[in-house]
Amino acid sequence: MNTENTPALEIVDATLELGDGDSRVRALDAVSLTVRAGEFVAIVGPSGSGKSSLLAVAGALSNPDSGSVRVHGTDLSTLSKGASAKFRLENIGFVFQSGNLLPALTAADQLRLAGRLAGNRKVDAESVLDSVGMAHRAKNRPGHLSGGERQRVGIARALVNAPSLLLVDEPTAALDRARSHEVVQLLADQAREQNVAVVMVTHDHDVLEHCDRVLEMVDGSLGAVRTA
Ligand SMILES: Nc1ncnc2c1ncn2[C@@H]1O[C@H](COP(=O)(O)OP(=O)(O)OP(=O)(O)O)[C@@H](O)[C@H]1O
């Protein structure tokens, strides 16, 4: 059911418990979230409220105990471990706190490797880097890039296989205020231009103006702070 109207992400009543015995916690408590293609959603909330757990179930990294998670119409619980890994590579992009780039590879090679891992040998690394304003740094390794530039390359790498869903974890944690705005504006631009759904977890309330919707996680429950 890969029609144009299918949401990029549809989580219904997801509950996830972590830990054992007395330390068992309900990281997700009947969480529902629908994100359309091209939409940019921010998730805020205190430490330990369940934000990373939400990204983990949305990214097919863990299965909820109950409820369902669909990415572009595919119910993630129906996938075997191998199929889940393949699905993740082809359909979901991840952006981490400080880019998480491989030190030995040039910016262009980071993208080519991500393409090859997903069976995509025809990656036009230069043009994807160009779309995030980094074509002029294609031959640089991460050690010769600024924090903001590393984050841009990380975003380009996450987009290289044209995912339906981009999951972004604290992208501005290592950046100053000006670079933070630039990187989150870039995510907003990419959501629109590539028609990709973006879910970003952040503690940085300063950058929320770039998002279409802001949701707050409290004790495993998700509520709206601002709607589009
Ligand atoms: N592997 C684990 N085993 C047991 N409990 C865990 C595990 N991972 C997380 N938790 C607990 O689950 C709850 C939700 O954690 P989660 O990491 O999703 O929160 P978070 O909002 O992302 O926090 P932060 O902002 O600090 O990263 C917390 O109470 C945490 O202590």
The ligand as a Tripos MOL2 file, in Angstrom:
@<TRIPOS>MOLECULE
LIG
   31    33     1     0     0
SMALL
NO_CHARGES

@<TRIPOS>ATOM
      1 N1         18.1150   -0.3890   28.1380 N.pl3     1 LIG1
      2 C1         17.3450    0.1060   29.0990 C.ar      1 LIG1
      3 N2         17.0230   -0.6400   30.1780 N.ar      1 LIG1
      4 C2         16.2330   -0.1640   31.1450 C.ar      1 LIG1
      5 N3         15.6700    1.0720   31.1320 N.ar      1 LIG1
      6 C3         15.9680    1.8620   30.0970 C.ar      1 LIG1
      7 C4         16.8010    1.4300   29.0200 C.ar      1 LIG1
      8 N4         16.9090    2.4530   28.1180 N.ar      1 LIG1
      9 C5         16.1810    3.4630   28.6080 C.ar      1 LIG1
     10 N5         15.5920    3.1170   29.7860 N.ar      1 LIG1
     11 C6         14.6870    3.9430   30.5850 C.3       1 LIG1
     12 O1         13.5470    4.2180   29.7820 O.3       1 LIG1
     13 C7         13.0820    5.5470   29.9930 C.3       1 LIG1
     14 C8         13.0760    6.3030   28.6650 C.3       1 LIG1
     15 O2         14.4150    6.4500   28.2260 O.3       1 LIG1
     16 P1         14.7890    7.2140   26.8750 P.3       1 LIG1
     17 O3         16.2780    7.0030   26.6430 O.co2     1 LIG1
     18 O4         13.8700    6.8070   25.7890 O.co2     1 LIG1
     19 O5         14.5200    8.7520   27.2920 O.3       1 LIG1
     20 P2         14.9980   10.1200   26.5880 P.3       1 LIG1
     21 O6         13.8230   11.0440   26.6810 O.co2     1 LIG1
     22 O7         15.5460    9.8420   25.2320 O.co2     1 LIG1
     23 O8         16.1590   10.6330   27.5280 O.3       1 LIG1
     24 P3         17.4090   11.6210   27.1870 P.3       1 LIG1
     25 O9         16.8260   12.9530   26.8210 O.co2     1 LIG1
     26 O10        18.1660   11.6690   28.4850 O.co2     1 LIG1
     27 O11        18.1930   10.9690   26.0840 O.co2     1 LIG1
     28 C9         14.0120    6.1560   31.0540 C.3       1 LIG1
     29 O12        13.3910    6.0090   32.3130 O.3       1 LIG1
     30 C10        15.2650    5.2950   30.9670 C.3       1 LIG1
     31 O13        15.9200    5.2590   32.2170 O.3       1 LIG1
@<TRIPOS>BOND
     1     1     2 1
     2     2     3 ar
     3     2     7 ar
     4     3     4 ar
     5     4     5 ar
     6     5     6 ar
     7     6     7 ar
     8     6    10 ar
     9     7     8 ar
    10     8     9 ar
    11     9    10 ar
    12    10    11 1
    13    11    12 1
    14    11    30 1
    15    12    13 1
    16    13    14 1
    17    13    28 1
    18    14    15 1
    19    15    16 1
    20    16    17 2
    21    16    18 1
    22    16    19 1
    23    19    20 1
    24    20    21 2
    25    20    22 1
    26    20    23 1
    27    23    24 1
    28    24    25 2
    29    24    26 1
    30    24    27 1
    31    28    29 1
    32    28    30 1
    33    30    31 1
@<TRIPOS>SUBSTRUCTURE
     1 LIG1         1 GROUP 0 **** ****
